[in-house]
Structure formats: structure tokens, C-alpha cells
Amino acid sequence: MHINRVGLSISTSFRMGDFAVLFLAGAIAEGWDNDARAMLLQMQQTQLKELASKHTLVSLMTDYLTRYPLNQGRFFTQGEWKSRLRDHVAWGDKQTLDKITDGHLRTMFTGKSSDIMKSSFTMEDKPDKKLRQQIFSFALKTEKTDLAGVCEENVEKWAGQNSVLPDMESLDPSMVF
């Protein structure tokens, strides 16, 4: 029977959404949905780290922040970050230079791929009233800040916003699958 016919309404932002929904539906039926959400969030963090490790901008930003540690946590406009990163690219590396564009940085800082940057760095953004644009800061994550609070915060956020738990007393677990 289809999940919607038994009153489950589950949505997810995971890359393997079909798996996540099926996994969570089974967990809800068996009563271990909080553990399942935590497992899915841990899997999502692992996927983001794997994507980030292969991403040119993440590598370049990591190298830049390592070489210039005083710029960690400092706010710059997107254009200033672009200039700093382009200046940091190895001489003759046209392929990397071609990737450091306004559009690419916009996507990585505020768009669909910002989760990769947020999983790789301590990232903040805020409006600059004087410049009338967003400014961004990045800092390398330490082992402690890498996972501290992120999982708990995401579990609460995800559990509260992205899934509607059914009335467990009225749910017939045999009808879920």
C-alpha cells in the first residue's frame, strides 16, 4: 500500500530521497524514528564532506585560509573574496581561474551549493548597510566545531519542519509497506 494512504506525510532534502523516505517510514512504524533521523543526518553530513573534499572552491578557500589565518572570520564582499581567491590561484592554472566567477561564488555562498561551504567552513553572512550588499566570513573548522551542535540542531530542525508524524495509535504498521 502507498505511504500516503496510511496517513504518513514525509518529505526530505536528502540526495537519495526515495531511500530516506522509505527508511523513515519503516522507522516510524517500528518506533525508532528519532534514531533514524539522526542516522540520515549523519549520512547527509558524510555526503557533504565527500562532495566538499572534491570541490575546487573548497580546496582553494582552505588553502587561502591556512596561508592567511588572520583573514579567518573577517567579513568581505563576494567581489573581495573573488579577488582574493583569484590572486591565490597558482600561476598558470587557467582551469581553476575559470571556476572563480561571480555566478559560481554566488551559488556557493548563497545558492543551492551553499550547504557544501557551510559543511566545510564556519561561514557567516550579514548585510553591510554601508556597501548595500551581503558580506561573508569563513573560518576553518576545528574537530570540535565540525560536529558540535550541528547534528542536534539539524535533528530538531528537520524533525520539526520536514516531516509530519502520524498518530501512532491509529497507524497500522503492516499497511506501511
C-alpha positions in Angstrom: 0.0 0.0 0.0 1.2 3.5 -0.7 2.6 5.5 2.2 0.1 8.4 1.7 -2.8 6.0 2.1 -1.9 5.3 5.7 -1.6 9.0 6.7 2.2 9.4 6.5 3.4 12.7 5.1 7.2 12.5 4.8 9.4 14.8 2.8 13.2 15.0 2.8 16.0 17.1 1.3 18.4 14.1 1.0 20.1 13.3 -2.3 18.7 9.8 -2.1 15.2 10.9 -1.2 13.4 7.7 -2.1 15.7 5.7 0.3 15.3 8.3 3.1 11.5 8.3 2.9 11.3 4.5 2.9 13.8 4.3 5.7 12.0 6.9 7.8 8.5 5.3 7.1 9.8 2.0 8.4 11.4 3.6 11.4 8.2 5.5 12.3 6.2 2.2 12.0 8.7 0.5 14.3 9.0 3.4 16.8 12.7 4.4 16.3 12.1 7.5 14.1 14.3 9.8 16.2 17.3 7.4 15.7 16.5 7.1 12.0 16.5 10.9 11.6 19.9 11.1 13.4 21.3 8.4 11.1 20.0 10.2 8.0 21.5 13.5 9.1 24.8 11.8 9.8 24.7 10.3 6.3 23.9 13.7 4.8 26.9 15.3 6.6 29.1 12.5 5.3 27.9 13.0 1.8 28.5 16.8 2.0 32.0 16.2 3.3 32.8 13.9 0.4 31.4 16.4 -2.1 33.4 19.2 -0.5 36.7 17.3 -0.5 36.5 17.1 -4.3 35.4 20.7 -4.8 37.8 23.2 -6.3 36.5 26.2 -4.4 36.6 24.4 -1.1 40.2 23.3 -1.7 41.2 26.9 -2.7 39.4 28.5 0.2 41.0 26.0 2.6 44.5 26.7 1.2 43.8 30.5 1.4 42.6 30.5 5.0 45.5 28.3 6.0 48.0 30.6 4.4 46.3 33.8 5.7 44.9 32.8 9.1 44.2 36.5 10.1 41.5 36.6 7.4 39.6 33.8 9.1 36.4 35.2 10.4 36.9 38.6 8.6 34.0 39.8 6.5 34.4 40.6 2.8 32.1 41.1 0.0 31.6 38.4 -2.6 33.7 40.5 -5.0 36.5 40.9 -2.5 36.5 37.1 -1.9 36.6 36.6 -5.7 39.7 38.9 -6.0 41.5 37.3 -3.0 40.9 33.7 -4.3 41.8 34.5 -7.9 45.0 36.1 -6.6 45.7 32.9 -4.6 45.4 30.6 -7.6 48.6 29.0 -8.7 50.2 30.8 -11.7 49.1 29.3 -15.0 46.1 27.3 -13.5 43.5 28.6 -16.0 41.1 25.8 -15.2 40.8 27.0 -11.6 40.7 30.7 -12.6 37.8 29.9 -14.9 35.8 28.5 -12.0 36.2 31.6 -9.8 33.4 33.6 -11.3 30.7 35.8 -9.8 28.0 33.3 -10.6 29.9 30.4 -9.2 30.7 32.2 -6.0 27.0 33.4 -5.7 25.9 29.7 -6.0 28.4 28.5 -3.5 27.9 31.4 -0.9 24.1 31.8 -1.1 22.6 29.4 -3.6 22.0 25.7 -4.0 25.6 24.7 -3.2 26.0 26.8 0.0 25.5 23.7 2.1 28.9 22.4 0.8 30.6 25.6 2.0 28.7 25.6 5.4 29.7 22.0 6.0 33.3 22.8 5.2 33.8 26.1 7.0 32.4 28.1 9.8 30.5 30.5 7.5 28.6 33.7 8.3 26.9 36.3 6.2 25.3 39.6 7.1 24.1 42.7 5.3 26.5 45.6 5.1 24.4 48.7 5.2 27.2 51.0 4.0 28.1 48.8 1.0 24.4 47.8 0.5 25.3 44.1 -0.1 25.9 40.9 1.8 29.3 40.3 3.3 30.7 36.9 4.1 33.2 35.4 6.6 34.8 32.0 6.5 36.9 30.1 9.0 38.4 26.7 9.1 36.5 24.3 11.2 38.3 22.5 14.1 37.5 18.9 15.0 35.2 20.2 17.9 33.3 22.7 15.8 32.9 20.3 12.9 30.1 18.3 14.5 29.4 20.1 17.8 25.8 21.0 18.0 25.2 20.6 14.2 23.6 17.2 14.4 21.4 18.1 17.4 20.3 21.4 15.8 19.6 19.7 12.5 17.6 16.8 14.1 15.4 19.4 15.8 15.0 21.5 12.7 14.4 18.5 10.4 12.0 16.8 12.8 10.0 19.9 13.3 9.7 21.1 9.8 10.1 18.4 7.2 8.0 15.5 8.4 4.6 15.3 9.9 4.4 12.3 12.3 1.2 10.3 12.1 -1.0 9.5 15.1 0.9 6.3 16.1 -2.2 4.8 17.8 -4.2 4.9 14.6 -1.3 3.6 12.3 -1.3 0.0 11.2 2.4 -0.9 10.7 1.5 -3.7 8.3 0.0 -1.2 5.9 3.1 0.9 5.5 4.9 -1.3 3.1 
